[in-house]
């Protein structure tokens, strides 16, 4: 409806001009009601009813009343998105997030200092020529006296600034000196003006809150101390002026410069108690100061107040808070704050720099904090998406080792969301240039197995085999159920034969599907799972099914799994027959084969046979592990087989193993239990 939108303010104001430009871009009809900041109409009751703080801009759209220009343009862009320029605030989420980030940067890092510079260099020189020389001379004595009173502080400030200018030298020093001069002239002009009479009314000039705030800003730029700024704020009441939020923000800035955290917190509390509502800048100043002084726990209170009030956390403050939490180990607190930020429209676009996203991820994965790790991966994904949209594209990539840490953390914490996010960001980082490494596939299998998603785990195994199964130089141990695929084996036998039968049936169905999937590695996991639950019959039936039902050829891992099943049931003769059979077929045994055969003989307390297998193992070019030799020596000691024990010691010297002592184990093994107390009659 025409005239429904009203803008109160002066078009010369940058805040008002920003809103007017947005309205023109969106083709929104509006009514401009001029309010001059330097005239009394601004403080009229009907205006103060809309804007209690007396700010320079007020926006009305029906029942909505706003006073901050950037919130106003967000409101206009959202409500009138189908009018005018559709690209004003971005077409998609990524474009809007980028624009939101620049809005925050401009508001926090550009708007305030640029306003000070423009006022001092553009408006102040013209204003200084207005007072007549006679009035200045008549008041010269008093001004000179006040200048002498403040001389010590001014000289201190001047010496500090001149030292910096001298170091920089040249044009920068001249500009700094000119700027200081303008600030001093502004202070003198204000002090002269408030002592003068209004020519029209003959009464003393009375500043309004905005004009006095300019004076406060000049004092701040001159290096005024917090106590001096507070005194000046109290002087505002002599002119029947109530300090507004902008006044308190200038005092907070002086406290930030002096690093007075206690005073800043008390001032915020005082604002809340007196009804002067702090704004985004107020909270950002206090939070940033507390972070710099390493008072991270105190910042959480003010961050909560900001988020509950719908204010925007500046990107610089957010980054500093992230750094402080990561360095101090407050990961749960950081995750809570990020979660709250993501729940608000104003702060969901906040994103730390790339390097700190990596730092957050590493700390979260090390501490098994799946929630914070997920947030870190989301930030990294956002950076990758941004890098692909620039011209030319940057193609940022996450280190694959970080993704492995994420997958491992997902397995330890049983977090499906973290698992999916880690694999997604890995795919984005590879940019379809190559496949993930075998270690990445194995980490994903481990995560799915730990969570209990057996179907997805076997699906990952299938993808792994399709990618690397036909490589001639691939290490066969990558498909071993004893090492790489052990998490999958453990998951298969978690619920006993019920889970194993379910897995076997699924593999059998997949083998006859339209796109058949037949995997020896998957069946080997089932065989070893049967062995782990002592089910020899199921293990042997599955081994036979590899060739008969699936039409595949058992590999060395299949024979090793069957050997393990016979060994656990003390079927030494059958285990030896399996070994002889695989050798006769031309299947080359590996170190695991010999190790399992040694264990089979040790279960039957036959140390000599175990040593014979070790000798055959050495002849085949394999090295027995230190743990294997320890088990043989332990059996020799218990069987009092000293000849075999000497052979074990000789093998240990041959392979440079330091076996250590078994005194503690032998004490437990040879302990003699007394029946003395058992035979003692109990008292009646």
Secondary structure, DSSP 8 states (H G I E B T S, - for coil): -TT-EEEES-TTSHHHHHHHHHHHHTT---EEE---TTSGGGG-HHHHHH-TT--S-EEEETTEEE--HHHHHHHHHHHTTTSS-TTTT-SSHHHHHHHHHHHHHIIIIIIHHHHHHHIIIIIHHHHHT-S-HHHHHHTHHHHHHHHHHTHHHHHHHHHHHHHHHHHH-HHHHHHHHHHHHHHHHHHHHHHHHHHSB-TTT-SB----HHHHHHHHHHHHHTT--HHHHHHHHHHGGGGT----HHHHHHHHHHHHHHT-HHHHHHHHHHHHHHT----HHHHHHHHHHHHHTT-HHHHHHHHHHHHHHT----HHHHHHHHHHHHHHT-HHHHHHHHHHHHTSTTTTT----HHHHHHHHHHHHHTT-HHHHHHHHHHHHHHHHHHHHSSS-------HHHHHHHHHHHHHHT-HHHHHHHHHHHHHHHTTSS---HHHHHHHHHHHHHHT-HHHHHHHHHHHHHHHTT-TTS-GGGG-TTTTTHHHHHHHTTTTHHHHHHHHHHHHHHHTSSS----HHHHHHHHHHHHHTT-HHHHHHHHHHHHHTS-----HHHHHHHHHHHHHTT-HHHHHHHHHHHHHTT----HHHHHHHHHHHHHTT-HHHHHHHHHHHHHTT----HHHHHHHHHHHHHTT-HHHHHHHHHHHHHTT------HHHHHHHS-----HHHHS----
